């Protein structure tokens, strides 16, 4: 169903991600809105790693509502508010998505809707 590509002739990925993920025709796609590092009871942890855990926990719950798991994720778009948040975010992502890894983009942004948010994650899944 999913075919991960890291083709010759392109620089190898900087981290644990695939350059592309091919989805077979007729496969159902699920687009998950961006999830912030906030718990269901509105708690926002201080650290980027803890916020990333909450982001991916929310994604996991949202995908489960469609009968999918994190293994169905084909693309991750992630946003952090500072360069020092990249490594903690990537530690969570790399643990949750072992090879073959989804396609992934990580961007540094100036901020989110509330100042305490450091990480936001959105995904596309196929299954």
C-alpha positions as CSV (number, residue, x, y, z in Angstrom):
1,X,0.0,0.0,0.0
2,X,2.8,2.5,0.9
3,X,6.1,2.7,-0.8
4,X,8.9,4.8,0.8
5,X,11.5,6.4,-1.5
6,X,15.0,7.7,-0.9
7,X,16.3,7.7,-4.4
8,X,19.9,7.9,-5.6
9,X,20.8,11.3,-7.1
10,X,19.3,13.2,-4.2
11,X,21.1,14.0,-0.9
12,X,20.2,11.5,1.8
13,X,17.8,12.8,4.4
14,X,19.2,14.9,7.2
15,X,17.2,12.9,9.7
16,X,14.7,10.0,9.9
17,X,12.3,10.7,7.0
18,X,11.7,9.5,3.5
19,X,11.9,11.9,0.5
20,X,8.6,10.6,-0.6
21,X,5.9,8.1,0.2
22,X,3.9,6.6,-2.6
23,X,0.2,5.8,-1.9
24,X,-1.6,3.2,-4.0
25,X,-4.5,4.3,-6.1
26,X,-7.9,3.9,-4.3
27,X,-6.4,4.2,-0.8
28,X,-8.3,6.3,1.6
29,X,-6.6,9.5,2.8
30,X,-7.0,11.2,6.2
31,X,-5.8,14.8,6.7
32,X,-5.2,15.7,10.3
33,X,-5.4,19.4,11.3
34,X,-2.4,20.8,13.2
35,X,-2.3,19.7,16.8
36,X,-0.7,21.7,19.5
37,X,1.1,20.6,22.7
38,X,-1.9,20.9,25.0
39,X,-3.6,18.1,27.0
40,X,-7.4,17.4,26.9
41,X,-7.7,19.3,30.2
42,X,-5.9,22.4,28.8
43,X,-2.5,21.8,30.4
44,X,0.5,23.0,28.4
45,X,3.8,21.6,29.5
46,X,6.9,23.9,29.4
47,X,9.2,21.7,27.3
48,X,9.1,21.1,23.6
49,X,9.6,17.3,24.0
50,X,6.5,17.0,26.3
51,X,4.5,19.2,23.9
52,X,5.6,17.0,20.9
53,X,4.4,14.0,22.9
54,X,1.0,15.6,23.3
55,X,0.8,16.6,19.6
56,X,1.5,13.1,18.4
57,X,-0.8,11.6,21.1
58,X,-3.6,13.8,19.7
59,X,-2.8,12.7,16.2
60,X,-2.8,9.1,17.3
61,X,-6.3,9.5,18.8
62,X,-7.6,11.4,15.7
63,X,-6.3,8.7,13.4
64,X,-7.9,6.0,15.6
65,X,-11.3,7.6,15.0
66,X,-10.8,6.6,11.3
67,X,-9.4,3.2,12.1
68,X,-5.8,4.2,11.4
69,X,-2.6,4.2,13.4
70,X,0.7,6.2,13.3
71,X,1.9,3.5,10.9
72,X,-0.5,4.9,8.3
73,X,1.1,8.4,8.4
74,X,2.7,9.3,5.0
75,X,3.5,12.9,5.6
76,X,4.3,15.0,8.7
77,X,4.4,18.8,8.7
78,X,5.8,20.1,12.0
79,X,6.4,23.6,13.3
80,X,8.6,24.7,16.2
81,X,9.0,28.3,17.6
82,X,12.8,28.1,18.0
83,X,15.9,26.2,16.7
84,X,16.5,24.7,20.2
85,X,13.1,23.0,20.0
86,X,14.0,21.0,16.9
87,X,16.1,18.3,18.7
88,X,13.4,17.5,21.4
89,X,10.7,17.4,18.7
90,X,12.8,15.2,16.5
91,X,13.5,12.8,19.4
92,X,9.8,12.1,19.8
93,X,9.2,11.9,16.0
94,X,12.1,9.5,15.5
95,X,11.0,7.2,18.3
96,X,7.4,7.1,17.1
97,X,8.2,6.7,13.4
98,X,11.0,4.1,12.9
99,X,12.2,3.3,9.3
100,X,10.7,3.4,6.8
101,X,9.8,6.9,8.0
102,X,7.1,9.2,6.6
103,X,7.9,12.2,4.4
104,X,8.5,15.1,6.8
105,X,9.0,18.8,6.9
106,X,10.1,20.8,10.0
107,X,9.8,24.6,10.0
108,X,10.7,27.3,12.5
109,X,7.9,29.8,12.9
110,X,7.5,33.0,15.0
111,X,4.7,31.7,17.1
112,X,1.3,30.2,17.5
113,X,-2.1,31.4,18.8
114,X,-0.8,31.3,22.4
115,X,2.7,32.2,23.5
116,X,3.3,29.0,25.5
117,X,2.9,26.7,22.5
118,X,6.3,25.6,21.1
119,X,5.3,22.7,18.8
120,X,2.5,22.0,16.3
121,X,2.1,18.9,14.1
122,X,-0.2,18.0,11.3
123,X,-0.2,14.8,9.3
124,X,-1.6,13.0,6.2
125,X,-2.3,9.3,6.6
126,X,-3.4,6.6,4.2
127,X,-5.1,3.4,4.8
